Amino acid sequence: MISDGRQYNYADRGSVQHEDFLRNGLVNDYLAKKTNKEFYKNSISDNPNVDITFHSEEANTYVKSGTLKDDYIDISIHENRLSDIWGEETEDQIKFAVECKRIKVPNDYTQYIGDIQKFADRDFTTFRLPVEGQIAFIEKASITYLKASEEINKRLESSLSLTTNSFLSNSKISSGFTGCYSSKHTRNYGNGPVFTVSHMFFDYSKIVIN
């Protein structure tokens, strides 16, 4: 996206929400493109039968106070070999869920940990991986990845409804990218299993046009 010089102008979003506009651009213009999918497949496995697909706003059902409700996953990632790996755990189709948030003003950090709260609170009716994903579209150049992680950790420390086992710490996945972080939390249902959140911070300060 950076090498392409791609930009997303909010004036072109019509009635689409700002966050969804950026999410749709990421999925439709990049993740779901055939050449990029081939790159991901080759990175995952040398097995030609491995396939990976990306979906926006896929519905998942959870229980709250005995009532079924819909949860819409911002980006759900399906990889067919995951079902083989987790076959002994469940017969459900396996998906990796990623939630997206914009970060521009202080209140956005509160919204961001709101998604971690959902991961902790929502008792899904189908199998959920012990790893969740979050993407932050950072829209101000003055907000560094480190600053974003510190602000999120500050709010996690003061949260009374979230049990954080490990606060955000940098996770190196590529020599050219420093915006990946990882944290661990406890589910607020069942026997309180621990889950990991993989956080991806993307600098959109030159990509977004207000």
Backbone as ProteinMPNN parsed JSONL, in Angstrom:
{"seq_chain_A": "MISDGRQYNYADRGSVQHEDFLRNGLVNDYLAKKTNKEFYKNSISDNPNVDITFHSEEANTYVKSGTLKDDYIDISIHENRLSDIWGEETEDQIKFAVECKRIKVPNDYTQYIGDIQKFADRDFTTFRLPVEGQIAFIEKASITYLKASEEINKRLESSLSLTTNSFLSNSKISSGFTGCYSSKHTRNYGNGPVFTVSHMFFDYSKIVIN", "coords_chain_A": {"N_chain_A": [[0.836, -1.195, 0.0], [1.925, 1.227, 0.81], [4.113, 1.371, -0.994], [2.669, 1.572, -3.327], [1.664, 4.075, -3.138], [-0.88, 4.47, -2.315], [-3.926, 6.069, -1.389], [-6.68, 6.926, 0.76], [-9.527, 8.674, 0.516], [-11.697, 10.308, 2.59], [-13.766, 11.771, 1.589], [-14.738, 10.297, -0.434], [-16.147, 8.219, 0.598], [-18.881, 8.004, 0.789], [-21.818, 6.799, 2.277], [-20.585, 5.028, 3.898], [-19.142, 3.961, 6.947], [-16.296, 5.515, 8.552], [-14.282, 3.795, 9.641], [-15.009, 1.332, 8.457], [-14.646, 1.974, 5.804], [-11.856, 2.17, 5.584], [-11.189, -0.425, 6.376], [-12.467, -1.949, 4.358], [-10.982, -1.124, 2.156], [-8.461, -2.196, 2.766], [-9.023, -4.963, 2.746], [-10.353, -5.457, 0.223], [-8.727, -4.2, -1.716], [-6.214, -5.224, -1.266], [-5.684, -7.579, 0.624], [-7.407, -9.592, -0.418], [-6.691, -9.843, -3.059], [-5.645, -11.786, -5.858], [-2.847, -12.246, -6.456], [-1.631, -11.471, -4.063], [-2.801, -13.271, -2.279], [-1.645, -15.645, -3.178], [0.978, -15.192, -2.394], [0.652, -15.199, 0.419], [-0.215, -17.855, 0.784], [2.039, -19.31, -0.04], [3.775, -18.47, 1.915], [2.706, -19.603, 4.166], [2.688, -22.387, 3.714], [4.133, -25.122, 1.804], [2.38, -26.708, 0.631], [0.255, -27.23, -2.031], [-2.473, -27.38, -1.751], [-3.305, -25.772, 0.255], [-5.405, -23.141, 1.208], [-6.428, -19.744, 1.519], [-8.696, -17.319, 2.677], [-10.341, -14.109, 2.863], [-12.747, -12.283, 4.667], [-15.232, -9.758, 5.09], [-17.149, -8.356, 7.769], [-18.37, -10.725, 8.75], [-20.849, -12.701, 10.261], [-21.06, -13.836, 13.641], [-22.254, -15.867, 16.254], [-23.107, -15.194, 19.637], [-23.655, -15.641, 23.211], [-25.508, -13.735, 25.491], [-26.545, -13.045, 28.665], [-28.269, -15.237, 28.477], [-29.421, -14.862, 26.009], [-29.31, -15.099, 22.466], [-27.065, -13.394, 20.327], [-25.846, -11.383, 17.57], [-22.509, -11.084, 16.457], [-20.414, -9.122, 14.591], [-17.671, -9.784, 12.736], [-14.908, -7.842, 11.941], [-12.78, -8.456, 10.09], [-12.596, -11.648, 8.935], [-10.577, -14.49, 8.764], [-10.031, -17.297, 6.867], [-8.443, -20.371, 6.758], [-7.836, -23.336, 5.256], [-6.333, -25.461, 6.345], [-6.291, -25.057, 9.025], [-8.494, -26.267, 10.19], [-7.758, -28.914, 10.17], [-5.643, -28.868, 11.965], [-6.907, -28.097, 14.355], [-8.761, -30.065, 14.629], [-9.271, -31.995, 16.614], [-10.319, -30.539, 18.638], [-12.719, -29.335, 17.859], [-15.632, -29.52, 15.664], [-16.372, -27.398, 14.257], [-16.136, -24.857, 11.677], [-13.044, -23.311, 11.314], [-11.976, -20.052, 12.08], [-10.028, -17.075, 11.932], [-10.313, -14.245, 13.796], [-10.377, -10.753, 13.288], [-10.432, -7.547, 14.593], [-11.024, -4.1, 13.828], [-9.894, -0.751, 14.372], [-9.889, 2.824, 14.278], [-7.319, 5.126, 15.17], [-6.955, 8.222, 16.446], [-7.686, 10.285, 18.17], [-7.625, 10.762, 21.815], [-9.86, 9.337, 22.962], [-10.168, 7.23, 21.256], [-8.487, 5.168, 22.033], [-9.822, 4.049, 24.178], [-12.016, 3.024, 22.836], [-10.662, 1.129, 21.403], [-9.718, -0.767, 23.333], [-12.173, -1.629, 23.971], [-12.813, -3.587, 22.133], [-11.152, -5.66, 22.966], [-12.409, -6.162, 25.348], [-14.805, -7.22, 24.383], [-13.844, -9.604, 23.256], [-13.213, -10.902, 25.61], [-15.652, -11.069, 26.972], [-17.724, -12.173, 25.367], [-19.462, -15.07, 24.907], [-19.093, -17.288, 22.648], [-21.031, -19.294, 20.388], [-19.882, -21.058, 18.689], [-16.675, -22.604, 18.047], [-13.875, -20.792, 19.212], [-10.762, -19.498, 18.396], [-7.804, -19.532, 20.492], [-6.432, -17.259, 19.999], [-6.742, -13.924, 19.14], [-7.267, -11.143, 16.867], [-6.236, -7.749, 16.274], [-6.415, -4.688, 14.512], [-5.034, -1.508, 14.213], [-5.691, 1.516, 12.718], [-3.688, 4.061, 12.453], [-4.01, 7.467, 12.445], [-2.646, 9.825, 12.824], [0.464, 11.395, 12.468], [1.992, 11.996, 14.679], [1.468, 10.074, 16.535], [3.146, 7.492, 17.606], [4.014, 3.986, 17.228], [4.907, 3.007, 19.67], [3.885, 4.922, 21.471], [1.128, 4.507, 21.093], [0.868, 1.869, 22.061], [1.582, 2.249, 24.736], [-0.47, 3.947, 25.632], [-2.681, 2.304, 25.337], [-1.995, 0.234, 27.098], [-2.035, 1.681, 29.48], [-4.75, 2.14, 29.833], [-5.664, -0.464, 29.999], [-4.511, -1.221, 32.409], [-6.039, 0.205, 34.239], [-8.514, -0.902, 33.962], [-11.381, -2.449, 35.293], [-12.866, -4.541, 34.493], [-11.527, -6.211, 32.842], [-9.207, -8.83, 32.788], [-5.891, -8.709, 32.544], [-3.259, -10.596, 31.588], [-0.756, -10.383, 30.422], [0.636, -7.415, 29.424], [0.637, -5.236, 26.498], [3.345, -5.984, 24.462], [6.191, -5.551, 22.356], [6.331, -7.409, 19.358], [8.336, -9.106, 17.267], [7.958, -9.585, 13.905], [8.839, -9.102, 11.409], [11.689, -7.792, 9.74], [11.371, -5.287, 8.682], [9.252, -4.084, 9.932], [7.778, -2.646, 12.762], [5.441, -2.537, 14.131], [3.977, -4.544, 15.423], [2.388, -6.051, 18.16], [1.824, -7.933, 21.197], [-0.498, -9.334, 23.519], [-1.914, -10.775, 26.539], [-4.928, -12.112, 27.88], [-7.793, -12.879, 30.028], [-10.643, -14.888, 29.52], [-14.0, -14.012, 30.363], [-15.8, -16.007, 31.051], [-16.942, -19.46, 31.277], [-14.28, -21.589, 32.226], [-12.534, -19.571, 32.463], [-10.442, -19.301, 30.369], [-7.186, -18.413, 29.091], [-6.398, -16.059, 26.559], [-4.677, -14.908, 23.633], [-3.938, -11.747, 22.19], [-3.143, -10.535, 19.072], [-1.729, -7.654, 18.02], [-1.791, -5.31, 15.429], [-0.334, -2.449, 14.377], [-0.853, 0.106, 12.136], [0.533, 2.7, 10.243], [-1.331, 5.125, 9.078], [-1.196, 7.761, 8.526], [-0.337, 9.133, 6.256], [-1.827, 7.958, 4.394], [-4.54, 8.254, 4.723], [-6.91, 10.671, 3.693], [-8.46, 13.427, 4.938]], "CA_chain_A": [[0.0, 0.0, 0.0], [2.84, 2.377, 0.871], [4.838, 1.482, -2.265], [1.713, 1.983, -4.368], [1.235, 5.454, -2.935], [-2.339, 4.416, -2.176], [-4.56, 6.952, -0.411], [-8.118, 6.761, 0.901], [-10.109, 9.982, 0.769], [-12.991, 10.158, 3.238], [-14.791, 12.426, 0.772], [-15.237, 9.304, -1.391], [-16.689, 7.056, 1.313], [-20.337, 7.968, 0.728], [-22.449, 6.57, 3.578], [-19.809, 4.006, 4.604], [-18.454, 4.455, 8.142], [-14.856, 5.751, 8.334], [-13.517, 2.576, 9.944], [-15.333, 0.326, 7.45], [-14.039, 2.439, 4.556], [-10.447, 1.757, 5.611], [-11.176, -1.887, 6.417], [-12.814, -2.457, 3.029], [-9.835, -0.872, 1.284], [-7.414, -3.167, 3.094], [-9.439, -6.298, 2.303], [-10.687, -5.554, -1.203], [-7.642, -3.735, -2.589], [-4.942, -5.885, -0.983], [-5.685, -8.939, 1.172], [-8.154, -10.554, -1.231], [-6.197, -9.896, -4.432], [-5.119, -13.116, -6.165], [-1.381, -12.327, -6.34], [-1.278, -11.399, -2.648], [-3.207, -14.533, -1.669], [-0.621, -16.635, -3.531], [2.129, -14.916, -1.528], [0.331, -15.676, 1.765], [-0.257, -19.308, 0.75], [3.42, -19.801, -0.105], [4.418, -18.169, 3.195], [2.147, -20.499, 5.165], [2.964, -23.802, 3.469], [4.475, -25.488, 0.425], [1.306, -27.584, 0.178], [-0.566, -26.481, -2.996], [-3.888, -27.464, -1.378], [-3.623, -24.769, 1.272], [-6.099, -21.974, 0.673], [-6.71, -18.718, 2.529], [-9.658, -16.331, 2.196], [-10.6, -13.001, 3.773], [-14.143, -11.871, 4.584], [-15.595, -8.603, 5.914], [-18.459, -8.331, 8.42], [-18.969, -12.064, 8.867], [-21.591, -12.805, 11.526], [-20.783, -14.911, 14.574], [-23.282, -15.808, 17.287], [-22.667, -15.358, 21.021], [-24.734, -15.637, 24.196], [-25.427, -12.723, 26.532], [-27.698, -13.158, 29.578], [-29.166, -16.27, 27.988], [-30.003, -14.484, 24.715], [-28.394, -15.159, 21.329], [-26.834, -12.117, 19.655], [-24.882, -11.421, 16.47], [-21.263, -10.329, 16.528], [-19.9, -9.019, 13.228], [-16.206, -9.739, 12.729], [-14.454, -6.884, 10.923], [-12.125, -9.275, 9.064], [-12.413, -13.045, 9.323], [-9.602, -15.153, 7.892], [-10.204, -18.746, 6.825], [-7.333, -21.12, 6.156], [-8.43, -24.673, 5.343], [-5.539, -26.403, 7.135], [-6.55, -24.831, 10.452], [-9.47, -27.255, 10.634], [-7.012, -30.146, 10.442], [-4.842, -28.658, 13.174], [-7.791, -28.006, 15.517], [-9.813, -31.055, 14.444], [-9.594, -32.715, 17.847], [-10.975, -29.595, 19.549], [-14.062, -28.938, 17.421], [-16.035, -29.814, 14.29], [-16.738, -26.12, 13.641], [-15.188, -24.253, 10.748], [-12.129, -22.449, 12.062], [-11.704, -18.74, 11.491], [-9.244, -16.152, 12.751], [-11.08, -12.996, 13.83], [-9.603, -9.51, 13.428], [-11.233, -6.339, 14.766], [-10.304, -2.902, 13.372], [-10.241, 0.533, 14.976], [-9.088, 3.996, 13.947], [-6.757, 5.828, 16.331], [-6.642, 9.61, 16.079], [-7.874, 11.111, 19.373], [-7.496, 9.936, 23.026], [-10.982, 8.432, 23.215], [-10.062, 6.06, 20.378], [-7.841, 4.078, 22.777], [-10.893, 3.416, 24.95], [-12.756, 2.214, 21.871], [-9.795, 0.01, 21.007], [-9.761, -1.841, 24.327], [-13.536, -2.139, 23.966], [-12.812, -4.832, 21.368], [-10.572, -6.692, 23.839], [-13.482, -6.481, 26.289], [-15.724, -8.122, 23.68], [-13.193, -10.915, 23.191], [-13.254, -11.494, 26.943], [-17.018, -11.228, 27.486], [-18.702, -12.83, 24.496], [-19.417, -16.531, 24.925], [-19.523, -17.653, 21.306], [-21.663, -20.61, 20.289], [-18.974, -21.912, 17.919], [-15.298, -22.602, 18.554], [-13.091, -19.566, 19.037], [-9.328, -19.735, 18.587], [-7.237, -18.842, 21.652], [-5.696, -16.092, 19.509], [-7.595, -12.945, 18.466], [-6.466, -10.147, 16.161], [-6.701, -6.362, 16.223], [-5.679, -3.761, 13.651], [-5.246, -0.081, 14.485], [-5.333, 2.448, 11.658], [-3.232, 5.271, 13.155], [-4.216, 8.533, 11.47], [-1.836, 11.021, 13.132], [1.889, 11.083, 12.411], [2.596, 12.176, 16.01], [1.2, 8.888, 17.353], [4.052, 6.399, 17.25], [3.56, 2.661, 17.679], [5.2, 2.91, 21.102], [2.908, 5.752, 22.197], [-0.165, 3.819, 21.037], [0.908, 0.711, 22.97], [1.602, 2.759, 26.112], [-1.799, 4.468, 25.94], [-3.566, 1.142, 25.487], [-1.62, -0.429, 28.365], [-2.49, 2.531, 30.58], [-6.188, 1.893, 30.021], [-5.824, -1.845, 30.462], [-4.137, -1.25, 33.826], [-7.108, 0.78, 35.066], [-9.78, -1.58, 33.698], [-11.871, -3.325, 36.355], [-13.641, -5.633, 33.904], [-10.626, -7.03, 32.035], [-8.026, -9.393, 33.451], [-4.779, -8.725, 31.601], [-2.163, -11.429, 32.09], [0.47, -9.779, 29.887], [0.334, -6.187, 28.7], [1.189, -5.18, 25.147], [4.795, -5.928, 24.295], [6.517, -5.619, 20.936], [6.528, -8.754, 18.832], [9.042, -8.933, 15.992], [7.557, -10.551, 12.883], [9.503, -8.765, 10.155], [12.768, -6.828, 9.98], [10.989, -3.96, 8.223], [8.003, -3.627, 10.548], [7.882, -2.647, 14.231], [4.123, -2.228, 14.681], [3.256, -5.722, 15.909], [2.447, -6.234, 19.607], [1.068, -9.083, 21.681], [-0.94, -9.258, 24.919], [-2.693, -11.936, 26.978], [-6.061, -11.76, 28.738], [-8.597, -14.014, 30.475], [-12.062, -14.848, 29.165], [-14.866, -13.813, 31.526], [-16.827, -17.039, 31.085], [-16.37, -20.803, 31.33], [-13.264, -21.721, 33.278], [-11.621, -18.431, 32.351], [-9.215, -19.59, 29.613], [-6.365, -17.27, 28.664], [-6.274, -15.909, 25.113], [-3.684, -13.94, 23.154], [-4.348, -10.795, 21.139], [-2.066, -10.053, 18.21], [-2.056, -6.273, 17.647], [-1.05, -4.77, 14.297], [-0.495, -0.997, 14.263], [-0.493, 0.579, 10.802], [0.623, 4.162, 10.115], [-2.172, 5.592, 7.974], [-1.189, 9.233, 8.547], [-0.154, 9.636, 4.878], [-2.716, 7.18, 3.526], [-5.879, 8.807, 4.861], [-7.149, 12.085, 3.392], [-9.681, 13.811, 5.639]], "C_chain_A": [[0.877, 1.254, 0.0], [3.584, 2.522, -0.452], [3.957, 1.912, -3.409], [1.348, 3.463, -4.274], [-0.272, 5.561, -2.777], [-2.824, 5.398, -1.105], [-6.064, 6.706, -0.41], [-8.702, 8.088, 1.373], [-11.502, 9.807, 1.361], [-14.123, 10.835, 2.449], [-15.427, 11.444, -0.208], [-15.989, 8.161, -0.71], [-18.209, 6.957, 1.255], [-20.935, 7.806, 2.114], [-21.729, 5.496, 4.39], [-19.106, 4.636, 5.808], [-16.945, 4.556, 7.883], [-14.042, 4.468, 8.524], [-13.743, 1.517, 8.88], [-14.718, 0.682, 6.098], [-12.574, 2.004, 4.478], [-10.318, 0.237, 5.602], [-11.447, -2.487, 5.044], [-11.669, -2.254, 2.035], [-8.734, -1.888, 1.507], [-7.77, -4.547, 2.545], [-9.572, -6.366, 0.784], [-9.522, -5.187, -2.125], [-6.341, -4.504, -2.39], [-5.071, -7.339, -0.527], [-6.31, -9.958, 0.22], [-7.686, -10.635, -2.684], [-5.457, -11.223, -4.679], [-3.61, -13.229, -5.956], [-0.95, -12.288, -4.876], [-1.647, -12.692, -1.927], [-2.18, -15.626, -1.959], [0.615, -16.458, -2.658], [1.879, -15.449, -0.116], [0.36, -17.195, 1.818], [1.155, -19.887, 0.772], [4.165, -19.549, 1.203], [3.958, -19.137, 4.278], [2.651, -21.927, 4.982], [3.398, -24.009, 2.032], [3.451, -26.464, -0.142], [0.387, -26.802, -0.766], [-2.06, -26.485, -2.647], [-4.286, -26.475, -0.29], [-4.316, -23.582, 0.614], [-6.415, -21.014, 1.819], [-7.66, -17.691, 1.923], [-9.941, -15.308, 3.284], [-12.034, -12.507, 3.563], [-14.384, -10.687, 5.521], [-16.984, -8.791, 6.512], [-19.137, -9.699, 8.449], [-19.617, -12.199, 10.245], [-21.16, -14.025, 12.325], [-21.79, -14.769, 15.705], [-22.676, -16.015, 18.675], [-23.875, -15.256, 21.948], [-24.476, -14.541, 25.224], [-26.709, -12.778, 27.358], [-28.751, -14.133, 29.041], [-29.786, -15.991, 26.643], [-28.938, -14.559, 23.619], [-28.289, -13.793, 20.66], [-25.812, -12.308, 18.542], [-23.672, -10.555, 16.775], [-20.695, -10.305, 15.117], [-18.386, -8.811, 13.275], [-15.758, -8.788, 11.617], [-13.771, -7.611, 9.762], [-12.002, -10.694, 9.613], [-11.527, -13.716, 8.279], [-9.805, -16.656, 8.009], [-8.989, -19.362, 6.141], [-7.668, -22.584, 6.35], [-7.63, -25.655, 6.197], [-5.748, -26.218, 8.638], [-7.529, -25.856, 11.007], [-8.799, -28.59, 10.929], [-6.25, -30.024, 11.767], [-5.703, -28.707, 14.428], [-8.915, -29.043, 15.48], [-10.217, -31.797, 15.705], [-10.354, -31.834, 18.838], [-12.437, -29.344, 19.173], [-14.342, -29.419, 16.004], [-16.401, -28.53, 13.549], [-15.683, -25.682, 12.627], [-14.34, -23.246, 11.513], [-11.939, -21.127, 11.329], [-10.879, -17.912, 12.479], [-9.922, -14.796, 12.656], [-10.166, -11.798, 14.075], [-10.581, -8.34, 13.541], [-10.391, -5.125, 14.404], [-10.804, -1.657, 14.1], [-9.328, 1.618, 14.424], [-8.525, 4.582, 15.238], [-6.298, 7.207, 15.873], [-6.713, 10.519, 17.297], [-7.857, 10.196, 20.598], [-8.631, 8.949, 23.258], [-10.927, 7.171, 22.354], [-9.381, 4.886, 21.084], [-8.868, 3.32, 23.62], [-11.729, 2.525, 24.053], [-11.966, 0.97, 21.484], [-9.851, -1.112, 22.046], [-11.19, -2.362, 24.512], [-13.641, -3.439, 23.18], [-12.178, -5.969, 22.171], [-11.616, -7.134, 24.858], [-14.483, -7.45, 25.644], [-15.131, -9.522, 23.576], [-13.323, -11.654, 24.526], [-14.662, -11.869, 27.381], [-17.905, -12.154, 26.662], [-18.475, -14.343, 24.407], [-19.98, -17.036, 23.595], [-20.051, -19.083, 21.253], [-20.841, -21.577, 19.448], [-17.552, -21.695, 18.426], [-14.577, -21.296, 18.235], [-11.626, -19.905, 19.298], [-8.832, -19.011, 19.837], [-6.351, -17.662, 21.262], [-6.683, -15.203, 18.765], [-6.696, -11.913, 17.784], [-7.085, -8.762, 16.231], [-5.792, -5.545, 15.31], [-6.044, -2.341, 14.057], [-4.778, 0.717, 13.281], [-4.974, 3.772, 12.334], [-3.192, 6.434, 12.168], [-3.44, 9.815, 11.766], [-0.372, 10.639, 13.188], [2.551, 11.187, 13.773], [2.351, 10.975, 16.929], [2.091, 7.75, 16.865], [3.458, 5.075, 17.727], [3.772, 2.514, 19.184], [4.182, 3.705, 21.911], [1.541, 5.064, 22.228], [-0.193, 2.653, 22.026], [0.885, 1.163, 24.427], [0.222, 3.268, 26.533], [-2.798, 3.327, 26.146], [-3.272, 0.417, 26.795], [-2.111, 0.357, 29.58], [-3.971, 2.27, 30.879], [-6.474, 0.46, 30.458], [-5.516, -1.963, 31.956], [-5.267, -0.755, 34.719], [-8.453, 0.081, 34.875], [-10.141, -2.532, 34.836], [-12.597, -4.545, 35.796], [-12.802, -6.551, 33.015], [-9.475, -7.543, 32.891], [-6.935, -9.512, 32.405], [-3.621, -9.491, 32.217], [-0.806, -10.913, 31.628], [0.08, -8.556, 29.083], [1.037, -6.175, 27.341], [2.712, -5.079, 25.186], [5.103, -6.154, 22.824], [6.84, -7.045, 20.515], [7.117, -8.632, 17.435], [8.605, -9.996, 14.997], [8.243, -10.287, 11.544], [10.554, -7.695, 10.437], [12.36, -5.413, 9.579], [9.755, -3.398, 8.884], [8.089, -3.75, 12.061], [6.53, -2.442, 14.907], [3.321, -3.415, 15.168], [3.479, -5.88, 17.414], [1.592, -7.431, 20.0], [0.685, -8.861, 23.139], [-1.741, -10.51, 25.243], [-3.746, -11.504, 27.987], [-6.845, -13.017, 29.1], [-10.045, -13.829, 30.05], [-12.894, -14.726, 30.447], [-16.029, -14.806, 31.555], [-16.143, -18.407, 31.088], [-15.397, -20.926, 32.483], [-12.193, -20.637, 33.17], [-10.346, -18.729, 31.604], [-8.492, -18.309, 29.205], [-6.314, -17.247, 27.133], [-5.256, -14.819, 24.801], [-4.323, -13.01, 22.138], [-3.097, -10.37, 20.38], [-2.486, -8.698, 17.667], [-1.167, -5.832, 16.479], [-1.356, -3.28, 14.183], [0.005, -0.559, 12.89], [-0.532, 2.102, 10.759], [-0.139, 4.594, 8.864], [-2.153, 7.117, 7.85], [-1.016, 9.841, 7.165], [-1.081, 8.908, 3.895], [-4.125, 7.752, 3.544], [-5.906, 10.296, 4.486], [-8.484, 12.451, 4.028], [-10.545, 14.732, 4.791]], "O_chain_A": [[0.604, 2.216, -0.718], [3.692, 3.623, -0.99], [4.424, 2.543, -4.358], [0.792, 4.034, -5.212], [-0.87, 6.598, -3.063], [-2.206, 5.535, -0.049], [-6.65, 6.33, -1.426], [-8.413, 8.559, 2.473], [-12.384, 9.23, 0.726], [-15.295, 10.505, 2.628], [-16.503, 11.701, -0.748], [-16.425, 7.227, -1.384], [-18.771, 5.93, 1.634], [-20.615, 8.567, 3.027], [-22.207, 5.097, 5.452], [-18.539, 5.723, 5.697], [-16.388, 3.787, 7.1], [-13.224, 4.105, 7.679], [-12.795, 0.868, 8.439], [-14.318, -0.201, 5.339], [-12.112, 1.531, 3.44], [-9.46, -0.322, 4.919], [-10.757, -3.411, 4.611], [-11.419, -3.104, 1.181], [-8.139, -2.387, 0.552], [-6.927, -5.222, 1.952], [-8.975, -7.228, 0.139], [-9.349, -5.789, -3.185], [-5.455, -4.449, -3.243], [-4.61, -8.242, -1.225], [-5.794, -11.066, 0.072], [-8.231, -11.419, -3.461], [-4.735, -11.711, -3.809], [-3.139, -14.192, -5.351], [-0.015, -12.987, -4.485], [-0.902, -13.16, -1.066], [-1.877, -16.441, -1.088], [1.228, -17.435, -2.23], [2.757, -16.069, 0.484], [0.888, -17.774, 2.767], [1.436, -20.835, 1.506], [5.068, -20.303, 1.568], [4.713, -19.459, 5.195], [2.999, -22.601, 5.951], [3.091, -23.205, 1.151], [3.618, -26.985, -1.245], [-0.206, -25.807, -0.349], [-2.824, -25.684, -3.186], [-5.463, -26.354, 0.048], [-3.862, -23.08, -0.415], [-6.642, -21.438, 2.952], [-7.46, -17.242, 0.795], [-9.802, -15.593, 4.473], [-12.48, -12.335, 2.429], [-13.813, -10.62, 6.61], [-17.886, -9.314, 5.857], [-20.337, -9.81, 8.201], [-19.015, -11.856, 11.262], [-20.927, -15.1, 11.773], [-22.143, -13.649, 16.074], [-21.838, -16.896, 18.87], [-24.962, -14.847, 21.54], [-23.375, -14.425, 25.762], [-27.809, -12.587, 26.839], [-29.954, -13.889, 29.138], [-30.595, -16.784, 26.162], [-27.801, -14.133, 23.822], [-29.295, -13.116, 20.451], [-25.021, -13.251, 18.556], [-23.796, -9.441, 17.283], [-20.512, -11.359, 14.508], [-17.893, -7.804, 13.783], [-16.192, -8.926, 10.474], [-14.129, -7.416, 8.601], [-11.369, -10.908, 10.647], [-11.706, -13.532, 7.075], [-9.758, -17.218, 9.103], [-8.57, -18.916, 5.073], [-7.777, -23.043, 7.487], [-8.209, -26.603, 6.728], [-5.426, -27.104, 9.429], [-7.412, -26.27, 12.161], [-9.22, -29.315, 11.83], [-6.222, -30.954, 12.573], [-5.301, -29.278, 15.442], [-9.901, -28.921, 16.206], [-11.375, -32.187, 15.854], [-10.965, -32.344, 19.778], [-13.288, -29.162, 20.043], [-13.42, -29.694, 15.237], [-16.706, -28.563, 12.357], [-14.518, -26.072, 12.699], [-14.864, -22.427, 12.268], [-11.764, -21.097, 10.111], [-11.021, -18.041, 13.695], [-10.09, -14.257, 11.562], [-9.3, -11.826, 14.949], [-11.451, -8.165, 12.688], [-9.183, -5.112, 14.641], [-11.991, -1.533, 14.401], [-8.155, 1.378, 14.139], [-9.18, 4.54, 16.28], [-5.397, 7.349, 15.046], [-5.891, 11.424, 17.443], [-8.05, 8.988, 20.462], [-8.387, 7.829, 23.708], [-11.557, 6.165, 22.678], [-9.665, 3.731, 20.769], [-8.789, 2.1, 23.758], [-12.11, 1.419, 24.436], [-12.533, -0.101, 21.268], [-10.012, -2.279, 21.687], [-11.399, -3.406, 25.13], [-14.456, -4.3, 23.51], [-12.616, -7.115, 22.071], [-11.709, -8.314, 25.196], [-14.948, -8.389, 26.291], [-15.832, -10.513, 23.782], [-13.516, -12.869, 24.562], [-14.854, -12.866, 28.077], [-18.753, -12.85, 27.22], [-17.454, -14.818, 23.909], [-21.191, -17.191, 23.441], [-19.582, -19.963, 21.974], [-21.075, -22.785, 19.486], [-17.268, -20.732, 19.137], [-14.667, -20.773, 17.124], [-11.296, -20.528, 20.308], [-9.387, -17.976, 20.205], [-5.611, -17.13, 22.09], [-7.382, -15.666, 17.863], [-5.507, -11.821, 18.088], [-8.308, -8.617, 16.247], [-4.57, -5.689, 15.331], [-7.219, -2.015, 14.225], [-3.623, 0.617, 12.867], [-5.863, 4.52, 12.741], [-2.449, 6.406, 11.187], [-3.567, 10.793, 11.03], [0.002, 9.681, 13.865], [3.569, 10.536, 14.011], [2.966, 10.875, 17.991], [1.818, 7.127, 15.839], [2.521, 5.051, 18.525], [2.924, 1.965, 19.887], [3.674, 3.22, 22.921], [0.877, 5.041, 23.264], [-1.175, 2.474, 22.747], [0.24, 0.529, 25.262], [-0.203, 3.043, 27.666], [-3.654, 3.392, 27.029], [-4.192, 0.03, 27.516], [-2.545, -0.222, 30.575], [-4.378, 2.192, 32.038], [-7.422, 0.21, 31.204], [-6.177, -2.71, 32.677], [-5.433, -1.244, 35.837], [-9.428, 0.423, 35.544], [-9.31, -3.321, 35.286], [-12.909, -5.478, 36.537], [-13.303, -7.548, 32.497], [-8.848, -6.781, 33.627], [-7.038, -10.321, 31.482], [-3.069, -9.087, 33.241], [0.179, -10.999, 32.361], [-0.724, -8.653, 28.156], [1.914, -6.996, 27.073], [3.283, -4.213, 25.849], [4.373, -6.859, 22.128], [7.527, -7.783, 21.221], [6.47, -8.113, 16.525], [8.851, -11.182, 15.213], [8.232, -11.137, 10.653], [10.344, -6.806, 11.262], [12.932, -4.442, 10.074], [9.247, -2.356, 8.468], [8.426, -4.809, 12.589], [6.468, -2.202, 16.113], [2.104, -3.314, 15.317], [4.616, -5.848, 17.887], [0.743, -7.883, 19.231], [1.448, -8.272, 23.905], [-2.192, -11.221, 24.345], [-3.499, -10.646, 28.835], [-6.596, -14.091, 28.551], [-10.609, -12.745, 30.201], [-12.529, -15.274, 31.486], [-17.116, -14.478, 32.03], [-14.927, -18.505, 30.923], [-15.651, -20.432, 33.581], [-11.096, -20.77, 33.712], [-9.26, -18.453, 32.116], [-9.111, -17.264, 29.003], [-6.201, -18.293, 26.494], [-5.013, -13.925, 25.612], [-5.146, -13.432, 21.326], [-2.121, -9.906, 20.97], [-3.476, -8.593, 16.941], [0.055, -5.965, 16.535], [-2.495, -2.891, 13.925], [1.151, -0.822, 12.526], [-1.508, 2.719, 11.186], [0.346, 4.447, 7.742], [-2.989, 7.698, 7.158], [-1.495, 10.947, 6.916], [-1.103, 9.222, 2.705], [-4.823, 7.745, 2.53], [-5.046, 11.072, 4.902], [-9.516, 11.863, 3.703], [-11.615, 15.153, 5.231]]}, "name": "protein", "num_of_chains": 1, "seq": "MISDGRQYNYADRGSVQHEDFLRNGLVNDYLAKKTNKEFYKNSISDNPNVDITFHSEEANTYVKSGTLKDDYIDISIHENRLSDIWGEETEDQIKFAVECKRIKVPNDYTQYIGDIQKFADRDFTTFRLPVEGQIAFIEKASITYLKASEEINKRLESSLSLTTNSFLSNSKISSGFTGCYSSKHTRNYGNGPVFTVSHMFFDYSKIVIN"}
